[in-house]
Amino acid sequence: MKIRLFAALALAAGAAWANPHEKTLANGLRIIVQEDRRAPTAVHMVWYRAGSMDETDGTSGVAHVLEHMMFKGTRTLKPGEFNKRVAAAGGRDNAFTSLDYTAYFQQVPAQRLGEMMALEADRMANLVLDAGEFEQEIKVVMEERRLRTEDNPQSLVHEKQMAAAFQAHPYRRPIIGWMNDLENMTAADARDWYRRWYAPNNAYVIVVGDVSKDEVFRLADKHYGKVPRRALPERKPQAEPAQVGVKRLSVKAPAKLPYLSLAWKAPALRDLHNEREPYALEMLAGVLDGHEAARLSKNLVRGAKLAVSVGAGYDATVRGEALFVVSGTPAEGRGVAELETALRGEIARVANEGVGADELERVRVQLIAAQVYKRDSMMAQAMEIGRLEAAGVRWRDIGTLIEKLRGVTAAEVQAVAKKYFGDDSLTVAALDPQPLPEGGKQKSVSAGRH
Amino acid sequence: MFRCLIAGLLGLVAIAAQAGPKIEHWTAPSGARVFFIESRVVPIVDVQLDFAAGGAYAAEGKAGVAGLTRSLMGMGAGELDEEQIAERLADTGAMMGGGADQDRASISLRSLSAPREREAALELLRLVLQQPSFSAAVLDREKARTVAGIREADTRPGSIAAKRFAAALYPGHPYGRVPTAESVEKVSRDDLLAFYRSNYGAKRAVVSIIGDVSRAEAEALAQRLTAGLPQAPEKVSLPEAALPAKNTVRVDHPAQQAHIHVGLPALRRGDPDTIPLLVGNYVLGGGGFVSRLMKEVRERRGYAYSVYSYFQPQRERGPFQIGLQTKREQAQAALKVVEEVLAEFLAGGPSEAELKAAKRNLADGFPLRIDSNRKLLEYLSVIGFYDLPLTYLDDFPRKVEAVTAADIRAAFQKHVKTDHMITVIVGGE
């Protein structure tokens, strides 16, 4: 299966891996182009290497607030006009902020790419942060926080878990920002953020679609080329000091079922050619939760019926520090203590008994299949390049990453399972479900109102 | 942290067109209707089967049987138990998906198109479709998981609002029957078998195929997947969904935000007013950041992160729905804005400038809606399942361009009748 599948992959991805083209403009902006002629559309993305990890205390959430403000007008464009122009081009647009980066994108008919570049280049340099617009938009962001975090018990657990796991490293702050910081944020804070980080030499552009690289480079030069390079602030590493004992926290929120999340400090991938452990940890996550037949669901949801859902995740390609997270919701009548024991038991079993060759092979198959499937989506291709580049991994190395992952041995998986899952680097967060005060009862039915 | 949660709104009513890809259609010897697009760009194949076996086909008091039948079909079939199915699927790199809504139960498969992988994956799909075991032990476990999920959902303001909205829109109609802990606990293995035998017949099936296979291969695989399905009767029609009396439902909840839904049963699939409603709704609340609701509720007042409207056409009248979440203290003020925007739109329709902008986005943006196999598969299955014309995608731009402001006003007044409007507010003051 392995050899055949890999042949299929090579065949499928040959064009893709030979394909991305790159050019750096004089102002430091990198342009990455993936020609994909399957449909007359294109994805255009601008990624800034500025995420919530670059914020400071007191203005948490400003990266994301600025993302919202980027739609609120430039020297020549009225608030809301950006969206209108994209819509008029038949396109869709949005943006997202993470711990590591902020990114903006448009999906458009391919012949409209130049207009999109003109719009993005304009707001890279000419944003107007109007105080009145800010005052309205910060309310929207607070509503977003209420929706995503305050009224979402599992999000609350994760927010508080990150805040506990990291004491020095900026990953301790939530991307959306603390509510009190949002309440006290000003247009000046957003302006300051924009001036610090929104420079061509702190960004890269990704285009995937029915385009020719030469034309894209020409358009990029025309539109982005005139944005001046700027000196960037120094970035301090703010490394987390070694954790020296288990941390436990409990979060009360209205819910029916408890929820448990276990997060261990784990190494991030810094040297993709010489390190081995991050790849082994990725494969361990795959063995635990990489597909339908993976261990956690098989053993704890279907086998022991101890949980209604379980999951495992580890992302080696981050700018900051990495966590290996295992989580789950206990079945009715079962508790988080029991689930914790069982989840840790699954990792201990890998540490003690290792993993089978067939199990590892199954995870490799998923990796390869995913590389083929991603080609059905221009957006997925652009996202893969964008995320890796954000973490400092070049698109040229995607093939190397896959090769390294495929080369992980059972012994390496067992070794990392032994090494990284002790008590001392663990943060345990549990949701303590609280009954609804009024039981969610219907208050009144009044006909004919409104 | 997306600036807007628009993903959930896509794929409801949202199609436009210049010229779609070539759709081939035939009826397999089994009686299943097949819809096929050959696409050799990526070495993959996607197959989806849709059956008239959604929640609306469950007997009264058995809400939940459609979803459980569908999910257990992947959990043991022929000689294979659920672990063997999961392992074999993983070994081929294939993915099985799907689910059940009110009208449809769907099973989809994505596989690499190389013959060995494709063959192994299709054989699994055939077993899952034709020889589901419906193991009693698996059923007990899945019932427990479903019940736990329902009880959890019943604490969440968004889920409560959605359920109350469905119940208020469709009193006495199958679309209003929502699975409850009690109804799920009553579902037996015999119920699953009976539901499977009477709803998963080839004549109730639509097979959609897109990808790296020839017409001949597609014909063979469609027949193979449907030949051994149960001899179920042809699909039965659902009762017409009556319009409810205007009503407001309020539910207490301690959440920081109130969740508000406004709407009514409004649109059948295939209704000739669909295009004017789609174009009009783009202006009202479907066009993301450029819609009137977004402008008035979010941009101008900062009342909500997400506010939207959509039509969800179904076999019988599917809902028109406006939704938003807002700080509990300002729920009434936000609702008032929504009602004013809607009333003004119903009375006046779109301006010429708004209409033009909507047409540009919907017509010019057509290629974006069909630029992947995954997106095309969904259109194939909707065209097939709801008996829409094969030229549906091709016709779209012309129809969008032909819409007038008067058409939109008339269509909205006909389908969005304020005398029958339901408002649900969960939380708030």
Interface residues (C-beta under 8 A of the other chain):
Chain A: M1 R4 L5 A8 L11 A12 R38 A39 P40 T41 H64 E67 H68 F71 P79 G80 N83 K84 A87 A88 A89 G90 G91 R92 N94 A95 F96 T97 S98 Q107 V108 P109 E135 Q136 E137 I138 K139 V140 V141 M142 E143 E144 R146 L147 R148 E150 D151 I175 I176 P254 A255 K256 L257 H291 E292 A293 A294 K298 V301 R302 K305 V308 T329 A331 E332 E361 R362 V365 Q366 I368 A369 V372 Y373 R375 D376 S377 M378 P433 L436 P437 E438 G440 K441 Q442 K443 S444 V445 S446 A447 G448 R449 H450
Chain B: M1 F2 R3 C4 I6 V41 V42 P43 I44 E82 E83 A86 E87 L89 A90 D91 T92 G93 A94 M95 M96 R110 L112 A114 R116 E117 R141 A144 R145 V147 A148 G149 R151 E152 D154 T155 R156 P157 I160 R164 A245 K246 N247 T248 V249 R250 V251 D252 H253 P254 A255 Q256 Q257 G287 G288 F289 V290 K295 R298 E299 R300 R301 G302 Y303 A304 Y305 S306 Q325 T326 K327 L335 E339 A357 R360 N361 A363 D364 G365 F366 P367 L368 I370 D371 S372 N373 R374 M421 T423
